[in-house]
Amino acid sequence: MVSLSAVAAKTGSKSVGIWLLIVAALVAGMVTLGGLTRLTGSGLSITEWHPVTGVVPPLGESAWQSEFAKYRQIPQYRLENSQMTLADFQAIYWWEWSHRLLGRLVGFAFFLPFVAFVATGAIARADYPRMLGLFALGGLQGFVGWWMVQSGLETRVSVSQYRLAIHLGVAIILLGALLWAALDYLRARPPSALRAVPPVNGGRELNAQSLANWSLAFVALVYVQMLLGALVAGLHAGLIYNTWPSMNGRILPEHPFFYRPWWSNFGEDAGLAQFDHRIGAYLVALAAMALWTASRRAGAAAQRSADVVLGVTLLQIFLGILTLLNQAPLGLAVLHQATAVALYASAVWHAHTLNAPFNTRPAPDPNRR
């Protein structure tokens, strides 16, 4: 017979897991909205960072003129947008304001339920550091975002591609950490139900721990590929070499190591950045197929998640090629970025499925605070 305390523990665990999934979805939405902000050239429209008062947009003609005047002081306006009207400025302003507003909402969506779950005991004391770490990581993401914007306010007409990659990288780490924590809670079992997990397929023809480790390596590979995509975006490298599988009839871009020192070309040369991103896509595809094949022997749950990973991988590569061939139109470029987020999330899900037997955690015990 299941005790009432076990039922309460399981219910609390599920609630925490659903809450973390919702926050993760908000972060995924923020990454996608950030892509839209970049693609519409809106990221430098707000030249100041006011974490609290910045939630209020300009109200009235004079406030809008004041914000527009600040934007007119930066190189992007003087060198690229000098014909911009106030109405044009308002259009890009709203994209950046919405992106920052969503960031603030993510913070509230995490912190307020966290306090409530702590009060009810749904989150055990042992998980406090983990949850506070997630909250701190979200705060770091906001700081890195402003640090990125600063790089485009003095001498550049756009933000640094390196800071753009770091900004995206922190967001993706936060997304992965939220998803992993959510799955931990959703798959948690009452303490009395814990038992030894038998080897996958009785240990025949499959080293389950090795496969679990490879699934984590695949998550890392997708992560690196997304950072390479950020360099492509920051260098506007999707607007050149718009042929596939060749690069305008070449295997390599022209003069791929023009800059000195040679290693700086990987972050400075647009053609080489695109080439690296192409190679990364091929590696992700091969790894996804290999992981899918190996997961055929890892149980029904792993097979389902592997199916999703392979399907999203193939869709993402198709979208990447289509985006490149069409010189990165807004709709395709945003869809390509959103699908990258979906691929990363599905990779985390698959890795968690394979690692769950080795990392089983109990649900919070309502009788122990």
C-alpha positions, 0 to 999 in steps of 0.5 A: 500500500502506498503511504500518503507521505509517498504520494505527497512527495511524488506530487510535489516532485512532479509540480517542481518538474513542471515548473522547471520545464515552464521556465526552460520553455521561457528561456528557449523562447528568449533565445529565439526572441534574441535571434529575432532581435539580432536579425532585425538589427534591433539589439543596439536600440536601447543604449542603457541598462536599467534592470528595474526602471527599464521595464517601463518603455518610453511614454510620450513623444518627449520620452521617445525623442530622448531615447532616439537621441541616445541611439543617434550617438552610436556608430550604428546609427551614424554609419548605417541608419542615418536615414532612420525616422522615429517610427523606424526607431520605435520598430526596432526598439520594441524588439529589444525591449521585449527581449529584455522584458522576457528576461525579467519575466524569466527571473520572476517565473523562477524566483517566486515559485521557488520561494513557494516550493521551499515553503511547502517543502517540495524542494529539499534543503539539499537542492537549495544550492542547485536552485540558487545556482540556476537563479545566479546563472540567469542573473549572469545571463542578463549581465553578459547580455549587457556586456555584449551590447556595450561592445557595439556602442563605441566603435562597432556598428554591431556587437562583438561576435565573440560576446554574442557567442558567449551570450548564447552559450550562457543561455544554452547552459542555463536551458540545459541545466533547467531541463536536466533538473526538471527531468530529475524531478519528473523521474524521481521516485519516493525513497521507499521505491528506490531499488537497484536498476538492472543492466540494460538488456541484461548487459548483453552487447551494450555497455550502458554507461559508455552509451550514457557518456556518449550521449553527454558528448553529443550534447556537448557537440551540439552546444559547440555547433550552436556557438559556431552558429553564433560566430556565423551570425555575428560575422553575417557569414550566412550572406556569403557562399550561398551554395551547397555542398560547395562554397561557390565551387570550392571546398574551402573559402577564399583566403581562409587564413588571411588574417594574422595570427593564423588562429584568429581567422576562426573567429574573424574570417566570415568564410572560415566561420561558415566552413566550420559551421558546415563541418560541425553540421556534418559531425552532428549528423554522423554522431546523431545517426551513430547514437540512434543506432546504438540506442536501438538496444537501450530500451523503449524510452531511449529509443523514443528520445533517440528517434526525436534527436535524429529527426530534429537533427535531419530537420535542422540540417535541411533548414540550415541548407535552405537558409544558406541557399536563400541568404538567410531570410528572416523567417528561415533564419529564426526557424533555423535557430529555434530548431537548434534550440529544439535539437539541444533540448532533445539531446539533453532529454536523450542523455538524461534518459540514458543516464537516469539509471546511474543518477536516480534521485529520490523524491523529496520526503515530506517528513524530512525538512 
